[in-house]
Amino acid sequence: MFNATWRSRPARTAAVLAVAGFAALSLSGCGGDTGTAAAPEASASDLEAALEAGGELTYWTWTPSGEAQAEAFMKEYPNVDVTVVNAGTATDEYTKLQNAITAGSGAPDVAQIEYYALQQFALSDSLLDLAQFGLDDLEDTYTASTWGAVNLNGGLYGLPQDSGPMVLLYNQSIFDEYDLDVPATWDEYIAAGEKLHAADSSKYITNDAGDPGFAQPLIWQAGGRPYKTDGTKVTIDLQDEGSKLWADTWNQLLEPELLAPISTWTDDWWKGLGNGSIATIVTGAWMPGILEGSVPEGAGQWRVAPLPSYDGSPTTAENGGSAQSVIKQSKNPALAAAFLQWLNSSEESIDVFLESGGFPSTTAQLNADDFLNAAPEYFGGQEINKVLVEASQNVAEGWEYLPFQVYANSVFPDTVGQSYANFSDLNAGLQAWQENLVDYGNSQGFEVNK
C-alpha cells in the first residue's frame, strides 16, 4: 500500500493544525492518563478462546482489500462480527484516532497505522503490546525491516501488513530512444537525467516537487540516521553525513532544474508517466500494481530495476507501508489480537491482500514460486517480483522516525519545500526543517537537542 503522506496543500495545512495534539498525547503516555485502561493479564490461549466465544469488532483501514479480508475472516469465524470503517487515510485517520483516545471512547478495536506514525501512538501508551499474547513468536514470518518497524520501546505494537522497499521503475522505450543505460549509482542516474533533458527539454528523468515520504527514505539509504529518541529526549541532526549526502546528490538534479516540478499523484504526474515525459519513478515496491492499473497507455514500456545507490551496492530503504495495531481502548483485546493475527499472518488473508495488488511483508509469500515467477505483460514479461523481493532483503538497518513524525511531515513543504520552490540548496531547507522541529518538540514538552 502506498505511503499516504502525499497530499494536497489544503490537507497539509489541516494536518499542521490537527497534529498539534499528537506530541502532547505522546508525552501523556510517559506518566499521564490517555483514557486507556491497563491491559489485563493475557496469553496465547486467550486468542483461541476469544475466537470461539466471538463478539463484535471495529476495524479502521483504508486498504482496498479490507472489506474482503474481513468477510473471509467472518466466514471462517462466524461468531465474530467485524465492522470495517474507512476513517480516512493517514493523518485524517490519525486525527480521529487521537481524538477518540483522548476522549476515552470511540476508538476502533484494530486500526491501520503507517510505520512512520506508529511510534507516536506507541509512546502514548495507546496501543496494546501484542507480546502478551505470544505474537512476538511471529518474528520469522516477516521481513526484518517491517518487523523492526513494529517493535518499539521494548514492545510489539502491531503486525506488519505490507512493505515498500525502494526500487526504480523506468520507461524502457524512453531509455531505448535516448540511448540511456539503466543506472546502478546516483551519479549514473544524474548523468542520465542530464542527457535526457539536453536531448529533449520536455522530458525529465523523474519528478520531485518536495515530499518527505520520498526524501527521508533516500536519506535512510544514504546512511543518514537523523532522528534518535530515548524516552522524552530527542536528537535531530538533519545535517548528519547521510542527510548531507542525499542533499548534495539531489541538488545536482534540483538546482539545474532537471526534475519535473510536478507533485506525485497529481493529474499532471499521471499524464507524464503515460506520455513519456517522466522517464522513471523512484518508489516503493507497491507501485507496479498501481502503475499498471492507472497508466494503461504505458503497457509493455515499463520495467523494474534495483534502486541506484551511492556506491553501487544493493542497499535500499523502505518507502511507505503500514501495520495494524490493537487499540488499548478495545473492550475485547484478545479477540482484536486474534483478528489481527489472522489478518496479517494467515495465508487466506494475505492471498486476498495480494489480489488487490499489495506487496507483502511476509517471507513465505515473498519466497513463493508463483509470486517470484509472475511475469506481467505490462512490464514486458519481466519477472518483476524477483527484483522487488531482492530489494526487501537489502533494506538498511537502524532507521528511526520522530515521536512527532506526523507533524514533521506536515511542515516539510514550508521548510525543505522552499528549496524546491527556489531550485536552491537542499541543505538549507533541511536546516530550516530542523529548526522548526526542535522548536516544536520543545514546545510540546520533549527535550530536543538539549
C-alpha positions in Angstrom: 0.0 0.0 0.0 1.4 3.4 -0.9 2.6 5.8 1.7 -0.4 8.1 2.1 1.6 11.1 3.3 1.4 12.7 -0.2 -1.5 15.1 -0.1 -2.7 18.5 -1.3 -1.7 21.8 0.2 -5.0 22.3 1.9 -4.7 18.9 3.5 -1.2 19.6 4.7 -2.4 22.8 6.3 -5.1 21.0 8.1 -2.5 18.4 9.1 -0.4 21.1 10.8 -3.4 22.1 12.9 -4.6 18.6 13.6 -1.3 17.1 14.7 -0.6 19.7 17.3 -2.0 17.4 19.9 0.0 14.4 18.9 3.1 15.3 20.9 1.1 16.1 24.0 -0.7 12.8 23.6 2.7 11.0 23.3 4.0 12.7 26.4 0.9 11.8 28.4 1.8 8.2 27.9 5.0 8.8 29.8 3.2 9.3 33.1 -0.3 10.7 32.4 -3.7 9.3 31.6 -4.6 8.8 27.9 -8.0 7.3 28.7 -6.9 3.8 28.1 -7.2 1.0 30.6 -4.3 -1.1 31.7 -4.3 -4.4 29.7 -5.4 -7.5 31.6 -3.0 -10.4 32.0 -3.2 -12.5 28.8 -1.7 -15.4 27.0 -1.8 -17.1 23.6 -4.5 -19.4 24.7 -6.8 -16.5 25.2 -6.9 -15.9 21.4 -8.4 -19.3 20.6 -10.9 -18.8 23.5 -11.9 -15.4 22.2 -12.5 -16.6 18.7 -14.7 -19.4 20.0 -16.7 -17.0 22.2 -17.0 -14.5 19.4 -18.1 -10.9 19.6 -18.0 -7.6 17.7 -15.0 -5.7 16.4 -14.5 -2.4 14.6 -11.6 -2.2 12.2 -10.3 1.1 10.7 -8.5 0.8 7.4 -8.1 2.4 4.0 -6.6 -0.8 2.5 -8.6 -1.7 -0.7 -8.7 -5.4 0.4 -10.0 -4.6 3.9 -13.7 -5.4 3.3 -12.9 -8.7 1.5 -10.4 -9.7 4.2 -13.0 -9.1 7.0 -15.6 -11.1 5.0 -13.2 -14.0 4.7 -12.4 -13.9 8.4 -16.1 -13.9 9.4 -16.7 -16.8 7.1 -14.0 -18.7 9.0 -15.2 -17.4 12.4 -18.9 -16.9 12.1 -19.2 -16.0 15.8 -17.3 -12.8 15.2 -18.8 -9.7 13.5 -16.2 -7.2 12.1 -17.3 -3.7 11.0 -14.8 -2.2 8.6 -14.6 1.6 8.6 -12.6 3.8 6.3 -11.9 6.7 8.6 -9.7 8.4 6.0 -6.1 7.9 5.1 -3.0 8.7 7.2 -3.4 12.0 9.1 -7.2 12.1 8.5 -7.5 8.7 10.4 -4.8 9.6 12.9 -6.6 12.8 13.9 -9.8 10.9 14.5 -8.0 8.2 16.4 -6.2 10.7 18.6 -9.5 12.4 19.4 -11.1 9.1 20.4 -8.2 8.1 22.5 -8.2 11.5 24.3 -12.0 11.3 24.8 -11.7 7.7 26.2 -14.3 6.3 23.8 -15.0 5.9 20.1 -11.7 4.3 19.1 -11.7 1.1 16.9 -10.5 -2.2 18.2 -8.0 -2.5 15.4 -6.5 0.3 13.3 -4.2 0.6 10.3 -1.2 2.8 11.1 1.7 3.6 8.8 5.1 2.7 10.1 6.2 6.4 10.3 3.3 7.2 12.7 3.4 4.1 14.8 5.8 5.4 17.4 3.6 8.3 18.3 0.7 6.1 19.4 3.1 3.5 21.0 4.8 6.2 23.1 1.4 7.5 24.2 0.6 4.0 25.6 -2.4 3.9 23.3 -1.6 0.5 21.7 -1.7 -3.0 23.1 1.7 -4.8 23.4 0.9 -7.9 21.4 3.8 -9.8 23.0 1.5 -10.6 25.9 -0.4 -12.9 23.5 2.7 -14.6 22.3 2.6 -12.8 18.9 6.3 -12.0 19.2 6.9 -15.6 18.2 5.8 -14.5 14.6 9.2 -12.6 14.1 10.3 -15.1 11.4 7.1 -14.6 9.5 8.1 -11.1 8.4 11.0 -9.3 6.7 13.5 -7.8 9.1 12.8 -4.2 8.2 9.0 -4.5 8.8 9.4 -6.5 12.0 11.7 -3.8 13.2 9.2 -1.1 12.4 6.5 -2.6 14.8 9.0 -3.3 17.7 9.3 -0.1 19.5 10.3 0.9 23.0 10.6 -2.8 24.0 7.1 -3.7 22.9 5.3 -5.2 19.9 2.8 -2.6 18.9 1.4 -4.1 15.6 1.9 -6.7 13.0 3.2 -5.7 9.5 0.8 -5.5 6.7 3.0 -4.6 3.7 6.4 -3.2 2.9 7.8 -0.7 0.4 11.5 -1.5 -0.3 12.6 1.1 -2.8 13.2 0.3 -6.4 13.5 2.1 -9.7 10.7 1.9 -12.3 11.9 3.1 -15.7 10.3 3.5 -19.2 12.2 1.2 -21.4 11.0 2.8 -24.6 12.3 6.2 -23.5 15.6 4.7 -22.4 16.0 3.0 -25.8 15.0 6.1 -27.7 17.6 8.3 -25.9 20.3 5.6 -25.5 20.2 5.7 -21.7 21.7 2.9 -19.6 19.9 1.7 -16.5 21.8 3.4 -13.7 23.4 1.5 -10.9 24.5 4.6 -9.0 23.1 8.0 -8.3 26.0 9.6 -10.3 24.9 7.5 -13.3 21.2 8.5 -12.7 22.2 12.2 -12.6 24.1 11.7 -15.9 21.1 10.0 -17.5 18.9 12.9 -16.3 21.3 15.5 -17.9 21.5 13.6 -21.1 17.7 13.1 -21.4 16.8 16.7 -20.7 19.5 18.0 -23.0 18.1 16.0 -25.8 14.5 17.0 -25.2 13.7 19.7 -22.7 10.2 18.4 -22.3 11.5 15.2 -20.8 12.8 14.6 -17.2 14.4 11.7 -15.5 11.8 12.0 -12.7 9.6 14.4 -10.8 10.0 15.8 -7.3 8.2 18.9 -6.0 9.2 18.2 -2.4 7.9 15.2 -0.5 9.0 14.0 3.0 7.9 10.4 2.2 10.4 10.5 -0.7 13.3 12.4 0.8 13.6 10.6 4.1 13.9 7.1 2.6 16.7 8.4 0.4 18.4 9.9 3.4 17.9 6.5 5.1 19.6 4.7 2.1 22.5 7.2 2.2 23.3 6.1 5.8 21.6 9.1 7.4 20.1 8.5 10.8 18.9 12.0 11.8 16.4 11.0 14.5 17.1 9.4 17.8 14.6 9.1 20.7 15.2 8.0 24.2 12.0 8.5 26.2 11.3 12.2 26.0 14.8 13.0 24.9 15.0 13.6 21.1 18.0 14.3 18.9 17.6 15.7 15.5 20.5 16.1 13.1 19.4 16.7 9.5 23.0 17.6 8.6 24.5 14.2 9.6 26.7 12.6 6.9 23.8 10.7 5.2 21.5 13.6 5.2 24.1 15.8 3.6 25.0 13.1 1.1 21.4 12.9 -0.1 21.1 16.7 -0.3 24.4 17.2 -2.1 23.4 14.4 -4.6 19.8 15.6 -5.2 21.0 19.2 -5.6 22.6 18.1 -8.8 19.2 17.5 -10.2 17.2 20.2 -8.4 19.4 23.3 -8.9 19.8 22.9 -12.7 16.0 22.2 -12.9 16.4 18.7 -14.2 13.4 17.4 -12.1 9.9 17.8 -13.3 8.3 20.2 -10.8 5.2 18.1 -10.5 3.8 16.6 -7.3 3.3 12.9 -7.2 -0.3 11.6 -7.5 -1.5 14.7 -9.4 -3.2 14.6 -12.9 0.0 16.0 -14.4 2.0 13.3 -12.9 -0.1 10.5 -14.3 -0.1 12.3 -17.7 3.7 12.5 -17.6 4.0 8.8 -16.8 1.8 8.0 -19.7 3.3 10.2 -22.4 7.0 9.5 -21.5 7.8 13.0 -20.2 8.7 11.4 -16.9 11.1 8.6 -17.5 11.5 6.9 -14.1 9.8 6.6 -10.7 11.9 6.2 -7.6 9.3 4.4 -5.4 8.3 1.6 -3.1 7.6 -2.0 -4.2 3.9 -1.4 -4.0 3.9 0.9 -7.1 4.0 -1.6 -10.0 0.4 -2.7 -9.4 -0.8 0.9 -9.1 1.1 1.9 -12.3 -0.5 -1.0 -14.2 -3.9 -0.1 -13.1 -3.6 3.7 -13.6 -1.5 4.2 -16.7 -2.8 1.7 -19.3 -1.0 3.5 -22.1 2.3 2.5 -20.5 1.7 -1.2 -21.1 4.8 -3.0 -22.3 7.0 0.0 -21.8 7.9 0.0 -18.1 10.5 -2.2 -16.3 11.7 -2.5 -12.7 15.4 -2.3 -11.6 17.2 -2.0 -8.2 17.3 1.4 -6.8 20.5 3.3 -7.7 22.8 3.6 -4.7 25.5 6.0 -3.7 28.3 3.4 -4.0 26.8 0.7 -6.4 25.8 -1.6 -3.5 22.3 -3.0 -3.4 21.4 -1.1 -0.3 17.9 0.4 -0.3 15.3 1.7 2.2 11.6 1.5 2.9 9.1 3.9 1.3 5.7 3.5 2.8 4.0 0.6 4.4 1.6 0.0 7.2 0.9 -2.1 10.3 -2.3 -3.0 12.0 -2.5 -2.4 15.8 -4.9 -3.2 18.6 -6.0 0.0 20.4 -5.9 -0.3 24.2 -9.4 1.1 24.4 -10.8 -2.1 22.9 -13.3 -3.8 25.1 -12.3 -7.2 23.7 -8.5 -7.1 23.3 -8.0 -10.8 23.0 -10.5 -11.0 20.1 -9.0 -8.0 18.5 -5.5 -9.5 18.7 -6.8 -12.8 17.3 -8.3 -11.0 14.4 -5.1 -9.1 13.8 -3.1 -12.3 13.9 -5.3 -13.8 11.2 -5.3 -10.6 9.2 -1.6 -10.2 8.8 -0.2 -13.7 9.1 -2.8 -16.2 7.7 -2.4 -17.4 4.1 -6.1 -16.8 3.5 -6.0 -13.2 4.4 -2.7 -12.4 2.6 -4.0 -14.1 -0.6 -6.8 -11.6 -0.6 -4.4 -8.7 0.0 -2.2 -9.8 -2.9 -5.2 -9.9 -5.2 -5.6 -6.2 -4.6 -2.0 -5.5 -5.7 -0.4 -5.3 -2.3 3.2 -6.1 -1.7 3.5 -8.4 1.3 5.8 -8.2 4.3 5.6 -12.0 4.9 8.6 -14.0 3.9 6.5 -17.1 2.8 4.7 -15.1 0.2 7.8 -13.3 -0.9 9.6 -16.6 -1.5 6.7 -18.4 -3.2 7.5 -19.6 -6.7 4.2 -18.4 -8.2 4.9 -14.9 -6.8 8.5 -14.8 -7.8 7.9 -16.2 -11.3 5.0 -13.9 -12.2 5.8 -12.1 -15.5 3.2 -9.4 -16.1 2.8 -8.4 -19.7 2.5 -4.7 -18.6 6.2 -4.9 -17.7 7.2 -6.7 -20.9 7.1 -10.1 -19.3 9.8 -9.2 -16.8 9.7 -11.2 -13.6 9.5 -8.0 -11.6 8.8 -9.6 -8.2 12.3 -11.1 -8.2 13.7 -7.5 -8.3 11.2 -6.4 -5.6 11.9 -9.3 -3.3 15.7 -8.8 -3.6 15.2 -5.2 -2.6 13.3 -6.3 0.5 16.4 -8.2 1.6 18.7 -5.2 1.2 16.9 -2.6 3.4 19.5 -0.8 5.5 19.0 -1.2 9.3 18.8 1.3 12.1 16.3 3.9 10.8 14.1 5.7 13.4 11.2 8.1 13.0 10.4 11.0 15.3 7.8 10.7 18.0 6.1 13.6 16.3 6.7 12.5 12.7 3.2 13.3 11.5 3.8 16.9 12.4 7.3 16.8 10.9 6.0 15.6 7.6 3.3 18.2 7.6 5.7 21.2 7.7 8.2 19.7 5.2 6.7 21.8 2.4 7.2 25.0 4.4 10.8 24.3 5.1 12.6 22.0 2.7 9.8 22.7 0.2 11.2 26.2 -0.1 14.4 24.8 -1.5 12.4 23.0 -4.2 10.4 26.1 -5.0 13.6 28.2 -5.4 15.7 25.4 -7.0 18.2 26.1 -4.2 20.4 24.1 -1.8 18.5 21.4 0.0 20.9 21.6 2.9 19.5 25.0 3.8 16.0 23.5 3.6 17.0 20.6 5.9 18.4 23.1 8.4 15.2 25.2 8.4 13.2 22.0 8.9 15.4 21.0 11.8 15.0 24.4 13.5 11.2 24.1 13.2 11.2 20.6 14.6 13.4 21.4 17.5 11.2 24.4 18.5 8.1 22.3 18.1 9.3 19.4 20.1 10.5 21.5 22.9 7.2 23.4 22.9 5.4 20.1 23.4 7.5 19.0 26.4 10.2 16.9 24.7 13.8 17.6 25.4 15.1 18.2 21.8 18.8 18.7 21.2 19.4 19.7 24.8 
